Amino acid sequence: MKGKLATLRIDDLLLDQEVVNKKKVGRLVKKLSEKKSIKAIRVFYCVHEAMYNIVDGHHRVFAAYNLGITSILSIVEPCYTYECTGNTPDWDFFHVRNVRAA
């Protein structure tokens, strides 16, 4: 594990997927509803944009959000590990409330 373990507010996270897999989310909702643990998500924190961008865990975040969970265990890595250039990426980011399952 390269990054630091932290509990982050779901409202502070950005996803780069506008649609997530409904079946996968359903399995995660069931797991979370049964109070079972899920793997920590991976995010990178971009110091240039002051944003937490999800690298791995879009479905886990969406499932937790839909259950009213407000924070999630995360592995936070600095953006330079992804060769951050300080420029705004040319893809879109979405808040979890604007993501849908299909």
Contacts in CASP RR format, 6 or more apart in sequence:
PFRMAT RR
TARGET T0000
AUTHOR 0000-0000-0000
METHOD contacts of the structure
MODEL  1
MKGKLATLRIDDLLLDQEVVNKKKVGRLVKKLSEKKSIKAIRVFYCVHEA
MYNIVDGHHRVFAAYNLGITSILSIVEPCYTYECTGNTPDWDFFHVRNVR
AA
1 75 0 8 1.000
2 75 0 8 1.000
2 77 0 8 1.000
2 81 0 8 1.000
3 75 0 8 1.000
3 76 0 8 1.000
3 77 0 8 1.000
3 78 0 8 1.000
4 75 0 8 1.000
4 76 0 8 1.000
5 40 0 8 1.000
5 73 0 8 1.000
5 74 0 8 1.000
5 75 0 8 1.000
5 76 0 8 1.000
6 73 0 8 1.000
6 74 0 8 1.000
6 75 0 8 1.000
6 76 0 8 1.000
7 71 0 8 1.000
7 72 0 8 1.000
7 73 0 8 1.000
7 74 0 8 1.000
8 43 0 8 1.000
8 52 0 8 1.000
8 71 0 8 1.000
8 72 0 8 1.000
8 74 0 8 1.000
8 76 0 8 1.000
9 70 0 8 1.000
9 71 0 8 1.000
10 61 0 8 1.000
10 64 0 8 1.000
10 65 0 8 1.000
10 69 0 8 1.000
10 70 0 8 1.000
10 71 0 8 1.000
10 72 0 8 1.000
10 96 0 8 1.000
11 70 0 8 1.000
11 95 0 8 1.000
11 96 0 8 1.000
12 52 0 8 1.000
13 41 0 8 1.000
13 43 0 8 1.000
13 52 0 8 1.000
13 53 0 8 1.000
13 54 0 8 1.000
13 61 0 8 1.000
13 72 0 8 1.000
13 74 0 8 1.000
13 96 0 8 1.000
14 51 0 8 1.000
14 52 0 8 1.000
14 53 0 8 1.000
14 54 0 8 1.000
14 93 0 8 1.000
14 94 0 8 1.000
14 95 0 8 1.000
15 54 0 8 1.000
15 58 0 8 1.000
15 61 0 8 1.000
15 62 0 8 1.000
15 93 0 8 1.000
15 94 0 8 1.000
15 95 0 8 1.000
15 96 0 8 1.000
15 99 0 8 1.000
16 53 0 8 1.000
16 54 0 8 1.000
16 58 0 8 1.000
16 91 0 8 1.000
16 92 0 8 1.000
16 93 0 8 1.000
16 94 0 8 1.000
17 58 0 8 1.000
17 94 0 8 1.000
17 99 0 8 1.000
18 92 0 8 1.000
18 94 0 8 1.000
18 98 0 8 1.000
18 99 0 8 1.000
18 100 0 8 1.000
19 99 0 8 1.000
19 100 0 8 1.000
19 101 0 8 1.000
19 102 0 8 1.000
20 58 0 8 1.000
20 59 0 8 1.000
20 62 0 8 1.000
20 99 0 8 1.000
20 100 0 8 1.000
20 101 0 8 1.000
20 102 0 8 1.000
21 59 0 8 1.000
21 101 0 8 1.000
21 102 0 8 1.000
22 101 0 8 1.000
22 102 0 8 1.000
24 59 0 8 1.000
25 59 0 8 1.000
25 62 0 8 1.000
25 63 0 8 1.000
25 66 0 8 1.000
25 101 0 8 1.000
26 63 0 8 1.000
28 38 0 8 1.000
28 59 0 8 1.000
28 60 0 8 1.000
28 63 0 8 1.000
28 64 0 8 1.000
29 63 0 8 1.000
29 66 0 8 1.000
29 67 0 8 1.000
31 38 0 8 1.000
32 38 0 8 1.000
32 63 0 8 1.000
32 64 0 8 1.000
32 67 0 8 1.000
32 69 0 8 1.000
33 67 0 8 1.000
38 60 0 8 1.000
39 60 0 8 1.000
40 72 0 8 1.000
40 73 0 8 1.000
40 74 0 8 1.000
40 75 0 8 1.000
41 54 0 8 1.000
41 56 0 8 1.000
41 57 0 8 1.000
41 60 0 8 1.000
41 61 0 8 1.000
41 72 0 8 1.000
41 73 0 8 1.000
41 74 0 8 1.000
41 75 0 8 1.000
42 54 0 8 1.000
42 55 0 8 1.000
42 56 0 8 1.000
42 57 0 8 1.000
42 74 0 8 1.000
42 75 0 8 1.000
42 77 0 8 1.000
43 52 0 8 1.000
43 53 0 8 1.000
43 54 0 8 1.000
43 55 0 8 1.000
43 74 0 8 1.000
43 75 0 8 1.000
43 76 0 8 1.000
43 77 0 8 1.000
44 52 0 8 1.000
44 53 0 8 1.000
44 55 0 8 1.000
44 76 0 8 1.000
44 77 0 8 1.000
44 78 0 8 1.000
44 79 0 8 1.000
44 81 0 8 1.000
44 82 0 8 1.000
44 84 0 8 1.000
45 51 0 8 1.000
45 52 0 8 1.000
45 53 0 8 1.000
45 76 0 8 1.000
45 77 0 8 1.000
45 78 0 8 1.000
45 79 0 8 1.000
46 53 0 8 1.000
46 79 0 8 1.000
46 84 0 8 1.000
46 86 0 8 1.000
47 78 0 8 1.000
47 79 0 8 1.000
48 79 0 8 1.000
48 84 0 8 1.000
48 86 0 8 1.000
48 87 0 8 1.000
49 86 0 8 1.000
49 88 0 8 1.000
51 93 0 8 1.000
52 74 0 8 1.000
52 76 0 8 1.000
53 79 0 8 1.000
53 93 0 8 1.000
54 61 0 8 1.000
55 77 0 8 1.000
55 82 0 8 1.000
58 99 0 8 1.000
60 72 0 8 1.000
61 72 0 8 1.000
61 96 0 8 1.000
62 96 0 8 1.000
62 99 0 8 1.000
62 101 0 8 1.000
64 72 0 8 1.000
65 96 0 8 1.000
65 97 0 8 1.000
79 86 0 8 1.000
END
